[in-house]
């Protein structure tokens, strides 16, 4: 799943650039043809918005955590099972 880095909007220059791109994008919505299929139009709108946002803000990098359930946990679980069986 992709997440945009909205914290960059706290920077004035990034915010201005983003506002400019989005306003240009919104102006382009008026040029849509009524005859264009609604699903295709929606996909185009969604893609353009996503590209504008990705260009301006970038993606939020998720932290990769170490798995908490590792080999040591499995060993303790096996020991517990053995104790219960006795």
DRENNU-238524 format. One line per 4 residues: number of its first residue (from 0); their letters; for each residue x, y, z of N, C-alpha, C, O, CB. Coordinates in Angstrom, 1 decimal. Glycine has a CB too. Layout:
BEGIN
NUM = a = X,Y,Z,X,Y,Z,X,Y,Z,X,Y,Z,X,Y,Z  ...
//
This chain:
BEGIN
0 = xxxx = 0.8,-1.2,0.0,0.0,0.0,0.0,0.9,1.2,0.0,1.8,1.3,0.8,-1.0,0.0,1.2  0.6,2.2,-0.9,1.3,3.4,-0.9,0.7,4.5,-0.1,-0.5,4.6,0.0,1.5,3.9,-2.4  1.5,5.2,0.6,1.1,6.4,1.4,1.9,7.6,1.0,3.1,7.5,0.8,1.2,6.1,2.9  1.2,8.7,0.8,1.9,9.9,0.5,2.5,10.6,1.7,2.0,10.4,2.8,1.0,10.9,-0.3
4 = xxxx = 3.6,11.3,1.5,4.3,11.9,2.6,3.7,13.3,2.8,4.3,14.3,2.4,5.9,12.0,2.3  2.6,13.4,3.5,1.9,14.6,3.7,2.7,15.6,4.6,2.3,16.8,4.7,0.5,14.4,4.3  3.6,15.1,5.4,4.4,16.0,6.3,5.2,17.0,5.5,5.6,18.1,6.0,5.4,15.2,7.1  5.5,16.7,4.2,6.2,17.7,3.4,5.4,18.9,3.1,5.9,20.0,2.7,6.6,17.0,2.0
8 = xxxx = 4.0,18.9,3.3,3.2,20.1,3.1,3.5,21.1,4.1,3.1,22.3,4.0,1.7,19.7,3.2  4.2,20.8,5.2,4.6,21.8,6.2,5.7,22.7,5.6,5.9,23.8,6.1,5.1,21.1,7.5  6.4,22.3,4.6,7.4,23.1,3.9,6.7,24.1,2.9,5.9,23.6,2.1,8.5,22.3,3.2  6.9,25.4,3.0,6.2,26.3,2.3,6.4,26.1,0.8,5.4,26.2,0.0,6.7,27.7,2.6
12 = xxxx = 7.6,25.9,0.3,7.8,25.7,-1.1,7.2,24.5,-1.7,6.6,24.5,-2.8,9.3,25.7,-1.4  7.2,23.4,-0.9,6.6,22.2,-1.4,5.1,22.4,-1.4,4.4,21.9,-2.4,6.9,21.0,-0.4  4.5,23.1,-0.5,3.0,23.3,-0.4,2.6,24.2,-1.7,1.6,23.9,-2.3,2.7,24.1,0.9  3.4,25.2,-2.0,3.1,26.0,-3.1,3.2,25.2,-4.4,2.3,25.3,-5.3,4.1,27.2,-3.2
16 = xxxx = 4.2,24.4,-4.6,4.3,23.6,-5.8,3.1,22.6,-5.9,2.6,22.4,-7.0,5.7,22.8,-5.7  2.8,22.0,-4.8,1.6,21.1,-4.8,0.3,21.8,-5.1,-0.4,21.3,-5.9,1.5,20.4,-3.4  0.1,22.9,-4.6,-1.1,23.7,-4.9,-1.2,24.1,-6.3,-2.2,24.0,-7.0,-1.2,25.0,-4.0  0.0,24.5,-6.9,0.1,24.8,-8.3,-0.3,23.6,-9.2,-1.1,23.7,-10.1,1.4,25.4,-8.7
20 = xxxx = 0.3,22.5,-8.9,0.0,21.3,-9.7,-1.4,20.9,-9.6,-2.0,20.5,-10.6,0.9,20.1,-9.3  -2.0,20.9,-8.4,-3.4,20.5,-8.2,-4.3,21.5,-8.9,-5.3,21.1,-9.5,-3.7,20.3,-6.7  -4.0,22.8,-8.8,-4.9,23.7,-9.5,-4.9,23.6,-11.0,-5.9,23.7,-11.6,-4.5,25.2,-9.1  -3.7,23.3,-11.6,-3.6,23.0,-13.0,-4.4,21.8,-13.4,-5.0,21.7,-14.4,-2.1,22.9,-13.4
24 = xxxx = -4.3,20.8,-12.5,-5.0,19.5,-12.7,-6.5,19.7,-12.7,-7.2,19.2,-13.5,-4.6,18.5,-11.7  -7.0,20.6,-11.8,-8.4,20.8,-11.7,-8.9,21.6,-12.9,-10.0,21.3,-13.4,-8.7,21.6,-10.4  -8.1,22.5,-13.4,-8.5,23.3,-14.6,-8.6,22.3,-15.8,-9.5,22.5,-16.6,-7.4,24.3,-14.9  -7.8,21.2,-15.8,-7.9,20.3,-16.9,-9.2,19.4,-16.8,-9.6,18.8,-17.8,-6.8,19.4,-16.8
28 = xxxx = -9.8,19.4,-15.7,-11.1,18.6,-15.5,-12.2,19.2,-16.4,-13.1,18.5,-16.8,-11.5,18.6,-14.1  -12.1,20.5,-16.6,-13.2,21.2,-17.4,-13.1,20.7,-18.9,-14.1,20.8,-19.6,-13.0,22.7,-17.4  -12.0,20.2,-19.3,-11.8,19.7,-20.7,-12.2,18.3,-20.9,-12.1,17.8,-22.1,-10.3,19.9,-21.1  -12.8,17.7,-20.0,-13.3,16.3,-20.1,-14.4,16.3,-21.1,-15.3,17.1,-21.1,-13.7,15.7,-18.8
32 = xxxx = -14.5,15.2,-21.9,-15.6,15.1,-22.9,-16.7,14.4,-22.2,-16.5,13.4,-21.4,-15.1,14.3,-24.1  -17.9,14.8,-22.5,-19.1,14.1,-22.0,-19.3,12.8,-22.6,-19.9,11.9,-21.9,-20.3,15.0,-22.2  -18.7,12.6,-23.8,-18.9,11.3,-24.4,-18.0,10.2,-23.9,-18.1,9.0,-24.2,-18.8,11.5,-25.9  -16.9,10.7,-23.2,-16.0,9.7,-22.6,-16.6,8.8,-21.6,-17.4,9.3,-20.8,-14.7,10.5,-22.0
36 = xxxx = -16.3,7.6,-21.6,-16.8,6.6,-20.7,-16.5,7.1,-19.2,-15.3,7.4,-19.0,-16.3,5.2,-20.9  -17.4,7.0,-18.3,-17.2,7.5,-17.0,-16.1,6.8,-16.2,-15.4,7.4,-15.5,-18.5,7.4,-16.2  -16.0,5.5,-16.4,-15.0,4.7,-15.7,-13.6,5.0,-16.2,-12.7,5.2,-15.4,-15.2,3.2,-15.9  -13.5,5.2,-17.5,-12.2,5.6,-18.1,-11.8,7.0,-17.6,-10.7,7.3,-17.3,-12.2,5.6,-19.6
40 = xxxx = -12.8,7.9,-17.5,-12.5,9.3,-17.1,-12.1,9.2,-15.6,-11.1,9.9,-15.2,-13.8,10.2,-17.2  -12.7,8.4,-14.8,-12.4,8.3,-13.4,-10.9,7.8,-13.2,-10.2,8.3,-12.4,-13.4,7.4,-12.6  -10.6,6.8,-14.0,-9.2,6.2,-13.9,-8.2,7.3,-14.3,-7.1,7.3,-13.7,-9.1,5.0,-14.8  -8.5,8.0,-15.3,-7.6,9.1,-15.8,-7.4,10.2,-14.7,-6.3,10.6,-14.4,-8.1,9.8,-17.0
44 = xxxx = -8.5,10.6,-14.1,-8.5,11.6,-13.0,-7.7,11.0,-11.8,-6.8,11.7,-11.3,-9.9,11.9,-12.5  -8.0,9.8,-11.4,-7.3,9.2,-10.3,-5.8,9.1,-10.5,-5.0,9.4,-9.7,-7.9,7.8,-10.0  -5.4,8.6,-11.7,-4.0,8.5,-12.1,-3.3,9.8,-12.1,-2.2,9.9,-11.6,-3.9,7.8,-13.4  -3.9,10.9,-12.7,-3.3,12.2,-12.8,-3.1,12.8,-11.4,-2.1,13.3,-11.1,-4.2,13.1,-13.6
48 = xxxx = -4.1,12.6,-10.5,-4.0,13.1,-9.1,-2.9,12.4,-8.4,-2.1,13.0,-7.7,-5.4,12.9,-8.4  -2.8,11.1,-8.6,-1.8,10.3,-7.9,-0.4,10.7,-8.4,0.5,10.8,-7.6,-2.0,8.8,-8.1  -0.3,10.9,-9.7,1.0,11.3,-10.2,1.5,12.7,-9.7,2.6,12.9,-9.4,1.0,11.3,-11.7  0.5,13.6,-9.7,0.8,14.9,-9.2,1.2,14.9,-7.7,2.2,15.6,-7.3,-0.4,15.9,-9.4
52 = xxxx = 0.5,14.1,-6.9,0.8,14.0,-5.5,2.2,13.3,-5.3,2.9,13.8,-4.4,-0.3,13.3,-4.8  2.4,12.3,-6.0,3.7,11.6,-5.9,4.9,12.4,-6.3,5.9,12.4,-5.6,3.7,10.3,-6.7  4.7,13.2,-7.3,5.8,14.1,-7.8,6.1,15.2,-6.7,7.2,15.5,-6.5,5.4,14.7,-9.1  5.0,15.7,-6.2,5.2,16.8,-5.2,5.6,16.4,-3.8,6.5,16.9,-3.2,4.0,17.6,-5.1
56 = xxxx = 5.0,15.3,-3.3,5.2,15.0,-1.9,6.0,13.7,-1.8,6.7,13.6,-0.7,3.9,14.7,-1.3  6.1,12.9,-2.7,6.8,11.6,-2.6,6.0,10.6,-1.8,4.9,10.9,-1.3,8.2,11.9,-2.0  6.6,9.5,-1.6,5.9,8.4,-0.8,6.5,8.3,0.6,7.7,8.6,0.8,6.0,7.1,-1.5  5.6,8.0,1.5,6.0,7.8,2.9,6.7,6.5,3.0,6.1,5.5,2.6,4.8,7.9,3.9
60 = xxxx = 7.9,6.4,3.5,8.6,5.2,3.7,8.2,4.5,5.0,8.3,5.1,6.1,10.1,5.4,3.6  7.7,3.3,4.9,7.3,2.6,6.1,8.5,1.9,6.7,9.4,1.5,6.1,6.2,1.5,5.7  8.4,1.9,8.0,9.5,1.3,8.8,9.3,-0.2,8.8,8.2,-0.7,9.0,9.6,1.8,10.2  10.4,-0.9,8.6,10.3,-2.4,8.6,10.8,-2.9,10.0,11.9,-2.7,10.4,11.2,-3.1,7.5
64 = xxxx = 9.9,-3.5,10.7,10.2,-3.9,12.1,10.6,-5.4,12.0,10.3,-6.1,11.1,9.0,-3.8,13.0  11.4,-5.7,13.0,11.8,-7.1,13.1,10.7,-7.9,13.5,9.9,-7.5,14.4,13.0,-7.3,14.1  10.5,-9.1,13.0,9.4,-9.9,13.5,9.6,-10.3,15.0,10.7,-10.7,15.4,9.3,-11.3,12.7  8.5,-10.1,15.7,8.6,-10.4,17.2,8.5,-11.9,17.5,9.0,-12.3,18.5,7.5,-9.6,17.9
68 = xxxx = 7.9,-12.6,16.7,7.8,-14.1,16.9,8.9,-14.8,16.1,8.8,-15.0,14.9,6.4,-14.6,16.5  10.0,-15.1,16.8,11.1,-15.7,16.1,11.4,-17.1,16.6,10.6,-17.7,17.3,12.4,-14.8,16.3  12.6,-17.6,16.3,13.0,-19.0,16.7,13.0,-19.2,18.2,12.6,-20.2,18.7,14.4,-19.3,16.2  13.4,-18.1,18.9,13.4,-18.2,20.4,12.0,-18.4,21.0,11.8,-19.2,21.9,14.1,-17.0,21.0
72 = xxxx = 11.1,-17.7,20.4,9.7,-17.9,20.8,9.2,-19.3,20.5,8.5,-19.9,21.3,8.8,-16.9,20.1  9.6,-19.8,19.4,9.2,-21.2,19.0,9.7,-22.2,20.0,9.1,-23.2,20.4,9.6,-21.6,17.6  10.9,-22.0,20.4,11.6,-22.9,21.4,10.8,-22.9,22.7,10.5,-23.9,23.3,13.1,-22.5,21.7  10.4,-21.7,23.2,9.7,-21.6,24.4,8.3,-22.2,24.3,7.8,-22.8,25.2,9.5,-20.1,24.9
76 = xxxx = 7.7,-22.1,23.2,6.4,-22.7,22.9,6.5,-24.2,22.9,5.6,-24.9,23.5,5.9,-22.2,21.6  7.5,-24.7,22.3,7.7,-26.2,22.4,8.0,-26.7,23.8,7.5,-27.7,24.2,8.9,-26.6,21.5  8.8,-25.9,24.6,9.0,-26.3,25.9,7.7,-26.3,26.7,7.5,-27.2,27.6,10.0,-25.4,26.6  6.9,-25.3,26.5,5.6,-25.2,27.2,4.7,-26.4,26.9,4.1,-27.0,27.7,4.9,-23.9,26.9
80 = xxxx = 4.7,-26.8,25.6,3.9,-27.9,25.2,4.3,-29.2,25.9,3.5,-30.0,26.3,3.9,-28.1,23.7  5.7,-29.4,26.0,6.2,-30.6,26.6,5.9,-30.6,28.1,5.5,-31.7,28.6,7.7,-30.6,26.4  5.9,-29.5,28.7,5.6,-29.4,30.2,4.1,-29.8,30.4,3.7,-30.5,31.3,5.9,-28.0,30.8  3.2,-29.3,29.5,1.8,-29.5,29.6,1.5,-31.0,29.4,0.5,-31.6,30.0,1.0,-28.7,28.6
84 = xx = 2.2,-31.6,28.5,2.0,-33.0,28.2,2.4,-34.0,29.3,2.0,-35.1,29.4,2.7,-33.4,26.9  3.3,-33.5,30.2,3.7,-34.4,31.3,2.8,-34.5,32.4,3.0,-35.1,33.4,5.0,-33.9,31.8
//
